[in-house]
Amino acid sequence: MRLYLFTTTFFLILFAFSNAQKSPKRELRGAWISTHFSLDWPISSQTPAQQQTALLNILDQHKATGMNALYFQVRNQSDALYFSTIEPWSSTLTGVQGKDPGWDPLQFAIEECHKRGMELHAWLNPYRAVATASQLPGFVPGHVAKQHPEWLLNNGSTITLNPGLQAVRDYLLDVILDIATRYDVDGIHFDDYFYPPAPFNDDATYNSDARGFPATTAGRADWRRDNINLFIHELYDKLASIKPWVKFGVSPSGIYRSSSDPAIGSNTASGANQHYSAVYADTKKWLQEGWIDYLAPQVYWYIGQPGSDYKILVPWWNNQVTNARHIYIGQAIYKVNDAAQGVPWADRSQITQQMRMNRETTYPNVYGEIAFRTAFLRSNPLNVRDSVRLNIYKKPALVPAMSWKDDAPPQAPSSLTAVKQPGNSFTLYWTAPATVANELDRVRQFVIYRSESAAINVNDTADLLAITPAHTNTFNDTTGEADKTYYYMVTAVDRLYNESAPSNVTDYLPPTIACLEDQSVTLNASCLAILPDYSRMATVTDDVTLPENITLTQFPAAGTVINGTGETSVALIATDVSGKKSSCTFNVKARDVIAPVFTTTAFAFPFLLIPPDNKMRAVKLFYHVSDNCGYVRVVLTVTSNEDRGNNGRRNRPGSDYKILDNHNVMLRAANSGKGVGRIYTITITATDASGNMSTKKLSVLVPYVYNAISTSTSPSVVKKDQHPGNDLTVRAFTNPTRSLFTLVTKSRSNESLQVRITDNLNRNVEIRRSVSANATILIGGNYRPGIYFVEVIQGRNRVVLKLIKY
């Protein structure tokens, strides 16, 4: 993919800051929007539409600067910039306290911040009831200061709700939990107003509920701190039970305590304002006890300032974190280029130097900063806003995650694709994870990564391109340079900015397959074969997709039945996670390796040619041959054990035998007069289409002329015709048989017999010697079905019988 950019501005900015400090991937980038006395917003004389437009302009400018969290003041002096049934509308909206402005600024601000991908924290002054005591008579009757004068501490300048009263704590919990319950705020935020500056009188409160704290100056101070501790702790627990994703943080003054002992306080001037003692806020305890999620100390001093050096305070605050809570540094934008603040604030780099210091790895608990305040940042003194926007916040950043609240990532997006648009821009599309009911796991935004390499590093902010403003499944990138190829990847983040696993990387090339050589499979007895899974054997690579994430499909699929010999073309189709495909083909040859099969009942008939009268006799061959794949070619050959017949001629085709067809031959009934006689061997050779071969041999006997054999009229008995002078008789009972043959021998001589049984190929099957001349012999119980010959010899007498077993 190539993107084209027709401007030099982008290049110049890159060159100017090529050596700048690397942006962190996660960083809180916030700003306070003060509504007290309309310092930042609103103007009470404006119409609701004008106020909304003005607020949108503020939000847009903060978004353009790079902010990802805004702290919107919604409760100044026990009043409300939101719809409340507990406290009256703030006069800053209309100029009249209690007057309905006709719209809900908090709801409007939440929706518009979320549209822009920014968090909205509701900023409250919890204890301040009346900023200027003399204005109390003009407050509406329903205001808490008029409803409960017994709850107030008045130092003559301001009127404060008494932190020592349980009723006050309960009231404040009702106010704050009402906001958290009804509004989709990302956080509840307090500033530095707790106990008012002295003098004030809370003796009656102490006397009624001292809780064991001694009546000494130190005891009374500890009691006051404990009053606020009780409220902070209870609020944190109740917020966590109602909406565990809502963050709770406090922004105290920049100095906790001054001390040369870092375990007690920072090495700052003893006369500095120390909120531990000035307003009785033990923020270090809240931080270390885990009663707040973050602390944002207002370090409103320059680097090197005597008595309150920024370089001393930031490290001290960083070192107070013992349980993973966050520190965000409040920065004094309002002092930039203010002559009354001193020469160092006329240095245009003062703020950016502070920001770079906040990012140093030696301060791992400092996760960002909050600018005080909006109006000064917008006025851009010494171009400070431009410097932050173009340099420090040039790269987007995720809000730091809070693992103690939730650390489970959401599901990852999928099916990321990039589509070229007119004007050399590219629109990304992806499939968002399914919506879930649990707010902690619900996807809120997406993070876009871009690189010139397919190996995108989600931990390298050089590859971090953008964070979508809201839950969406598209993004338009118009920031690329000409003649460059870019790869994209997307992750999802949830309500607390836990990041999912990455999506696929946008892909511009299909996978590459190292295809297989031609393969073969062996056909079974049914002339069938099962196609194997060749996808496991192929090697596939891709420019962005890991091999294990590439889908490899085979067609025909593994398990497909191949019927018969021949070649089958097999295709492998590789699909990467972006849907791009490539394929290759190879052939699979089905091989038949099984030879034709003869039935076991093959035989020649007749198998005895008698008498040996030298005539050509017809012999029929009974056999059946089959092959797993069908086709069989049969060839007959005839041989004999005697190469000359009794006619003295050589045994050759046309003389002693003739093959008529595959089942019929002509054989000459002749022998040499020696041995058992002439044995013709008929070899049947069967060959299938693949060249596999098997043979079957059948025998036909032309017996010796003096021992001619005939068959009696009884089908079960085959006997020897008596030759003159022959005293031996052999009979076979139950012939043919399915079990045993019974041989009965009779002879006038007592000379013992020799009995030899051969098969139709003249192979010895059984030999018995020294058999009684007159005997009954059982044979054949373990013989296979077939044709057998029994030869009985007594001296010069010889009898041959044919036996058939089914």
Secondary structure, 3 states (H helix, E strand, C coil): CEECCCCCHHHHHHHHCCCCCCCCCECEEEEEECCHHHCCCCCCCCCHHHHHHHHHHHHHHHHHHCCCEEEEEEECCCCECCCCCCCCECHHHHCCCCCCCCCCHHHHHHHHHHHCCCEEEEEECCCEEECCHHHHHHCCCCCHHHHCHHHEEECCCCEEECCCCHHHHHHHHHHHHHHHHHCCCCEEEECCCCCCCCCCCCHHHHHHCCCCCCCCHHHHHHHHHHHHHHHHHHHHHHHHHHCCCCEEEECCECCCCECCCCCCCECCCCCCCCHHHHCCCCHHHHHHHCCCCEECCECCCCCCCCCCCHHHHHHHHHCCCCCCCEEEEEEEHHHCCCHHHCHHHHCCCHHHHHHHHHCCCCCCCEEEEEEECHHHHHHCHHHHHHHHHHHHCCCCCECCCCCCCCCCCCCCCEEEEEEEECCCEEEEEEECCCCCCCHHHCEEEEEEEEECCCCCCCCCHHHEEEECCCCCCEEEECCCCCCEECEEEEEEEECCCCECCCCCCCCCCCCEEECCCCEEEECCCCCEEECCCHHHCCEEECCCCCHHHCEEEEECCCCCEEECCEEEEEEEEEECCCCCEEEEEEEEEEECCCCCEECCCCEEECCECCCCCCCEEEEEEECCEECCCCCEEEEEEEEECCCECCCCCECCECCCEEEEECCEEEEECCCCCCCCEEEEEEEEEEEECCCCEEEEEEEEEEECHHHCECCCCCCCCCCECCCCCCCEEEEEECCCECCCEEEEEEECCCCCEEEEEEECCCCEEEEEEEECCCEEEEECCCCCCEEEEEEEEECCEEEEEEEEEC
